């Protein structure tokens, strides 16, 4: 097996930011702080905050694309089920591998409130018009 030393990078996942020194053919491999692997961002400190923020951003974009569906005159319970099916599946993809901290939980709770506000806001606006 051949390895391209110039394209190969190395990262140590630890709380102490000590670089790893690996040399191949008298060339030292580059140390990186993070990289994207199979759609997830791995960081050298092992935290998942960046991944969670990315997933929330992707879910917000999906919500905004289908805004008319999620804020339509459909029954509120049906709209909640649609949000759970389409939006939360995007948000929580890969969540089984996440290590949660209090700040990460707050990000997800804030996103949940954002979805509920967007979903229920038009309901309130329509009831005021009547």
LINWOPE-V425870 format. One record per residue. N is the residue number from 0. RES is the residue in one letter. PHI is phi in whole degrees, -180 to 180 (none if undefined). PSI is psi in degrees with one decimal (NA if undefined). OMEGA is omega in radians with two decimals (NA if undefined). Layout:
N:RES:PHI:PSI:OMEGA + N:RES:PHI:PSI:OMEGA
This chain:
0:X:none:135.5:3.09 + 1:X:-105:148.2:-3.13 + 2:X:-127:133.4:3.09 + 3:X:-85:105.2:-3.05 + 4:X:-67:-31.5:-3.11 + 5:X:-74:-26.0:3.11 + 6:X:-93:-14.4:-3.09 + 7:X:-83:133.6:3.13 + 8:X:-126:162.2:-3.12 + 9:X:-134:147.1:3.12 + 10:X:-143:136.0:3.07 + 11:X:-103:126.9:3.10 + 12:X:-98:107.6:-3.08 + 13:X:-164:162.6:3.07 + 14:X:-76:-24.9:3.08 + 15:X:-94:125.0:-3.06 + 16:X:-84:54.4:3.10 + 17:X:-85:129.1:3.13 + 18:X:-72:152.1:3.09 + 19:X:-94:135.0:3.14 + 20:X:-113:103.2:3.10 + 21:X:-123:126.8:3.11 + 22:X:-119:137.6:3.08 + 23:X:-133:125.4:-3.10 + 24:X:54:45.4:-3.14 + 25:X:61:21.9:3.07 + 26:X:-120:130.2:-3.14 + 27:X:-87:135.3:3.12 + 28:X:-73:144.4:-3.10 + 29:X:-75:134.2:3.05 + 30:X:-88:137.2:3.10 + 31:X:-124:155.2:3.13 + 32:X:-88:-29.0:3.14 + 33:X:-157:160.0:2.97 + 34:X:-157:160.2:-3.11 + 35:X:-98:127.7:-3.13 + 36:X:-136:120.2:-3.14 + 37:X:51:41.0:3.08 + 38:X:86:-7.1:3.13 + 39:X:-110:148.0:3.12 + 40:X:-98:118.6:3.10 + 41:X:-98:131.3:-3.13 + 42:X:-114:157.6:-3.08 + 43:X:-69:-21.3:3.11 + 44:X:-90:-4.0:3.07 + 45:X:80:7.0:-3.13 + 46:X:-84:157.3:-3.08 + 47:X:-113:10.0:-3.08 + 48:X:-57:-42.0:-3.12 + 49:X:-64:-41.5:3.13 + 50:X:-65:-43.1:-3.12 + 51:X:-64:-43.3:3.11 + 52:X:-63:-39.0:3.10 + 53:X:-64:-44.5:-3.14 + 54:X:-64:-39.4:3.11 + 55:X:-65:-41.3:3.11 + 56:X:-63:-41.4:3.11 + 57:X:-65:-39.4:3.13 + 58:X:-68:-39.1:3.09 + 59:X:-63:-39.8:3.10 + 60:X:-63:-41.9:3.11 + 61:X:-65:-40.2:3.10 + 62:X:-61:-45.8:-3.11 + 63:X:-67:-30.5:3.09 + 64:X:-67:-35.3:-3.11 + 65:X:-108:26.0:-3.07 + 66:X:-53:-41.4:-3.10 + 67:X:-62:-34.5:3.11 + 68:X:-70:-45.6:-3.06 + 69:X:-77:-16.9:3.14 + 70:X:-117:19.5:-3.11 + 71:X:-78:-172.2:-3.13 + 72:X:-87:11.6:3.07 + 73:X:-62:159.5:3.10 + 74:X:-55:139.9:-3.09 + 75:X:-58:-40.3:3.14 + 76:X:-65:-38.2:3.10 + 77:X:-66:-42.7:3.12 + 78:X:-63:-38.3:3.09 + 79:X:-62:-40.5:3.11 + 80:X:-66:-38.0:3.10 + 81:X:-64:-42.6:3.11 + 82:X:-63:-42.7:3.13 + 83:X:-62:-42.2:-3.10 + 84:X:-70:-50.0:-3.01 + 85:X:-89:-41.4:-3.01 + 86:X:-88:-46.5:-3.10 + 87:X:-70:-26.8:3.07 + 88:X:-67:-34.6:3.07 + 89:X:-70:-44.2:-3.08 + 90:X:-63:-45.1:-2.98 + 91:X:-96:10.3:3.10 + 92:X:-61:123.6:3.14 + 93:X:84:8.3:-3.06 + 94:X:-65:-21.1:-3.13 + 95:X:-66:-19.6:-3.14 + 96:X:-97:-3.2:-3.08 + 97:X:-79:146.8:2.97 + 98:X:-107:110.8:-3.04 + 99:X:-82:142.1:2.97 + 100:X:-124:170.5:-3.09 + 101:X:-59:-40.2:-3.11 + 102:X:-66:-35.1:3.12 + 103:X:-67:-40.8:3.11 + 104:X:-63:-37.9:3.12 + 105:X:-66:-37.8:3.09 + 106:X:-60:-45.7:-3.13 + 107:X:-68:-38.2:3.10 + 108:X:-66:-39.3:3.09 + 109:X:-63:-40.0:3.11 + 110:X:-66:-40.0:3.10 + 111:X:-60:-44.2:3.11 + 112:X:-64:-40.5:3.10 + 113:X:-59:-45.5:3.13 + 114:X:-63:-44.1:-3.12 + 115:X:-65:-38.3:3.11 + 116:X:-66:-44.7:-3.14 + 117:X:-66:-38.2:-3.11 + 118:X:-71:-41.5:-3.07 + 119:X:-91:-16.1:-3.08 + 120:X:-61:-46.9:-3.14 + 121:X:-67:-31.5:3.07 + 122:X:-61:-45.2:3.13 + 123:X:-67:-42.0:3.13 + 124:X:-61:-41.2:-3.12 + 125:X:-68:-37.8:-3.13 + 126:X:-69:-28.7:3.10 + 127:X:-73:-30.3:-3.12 + 128:X:-71:-28.3:-3.07 + 129:X:-73:NA:NA
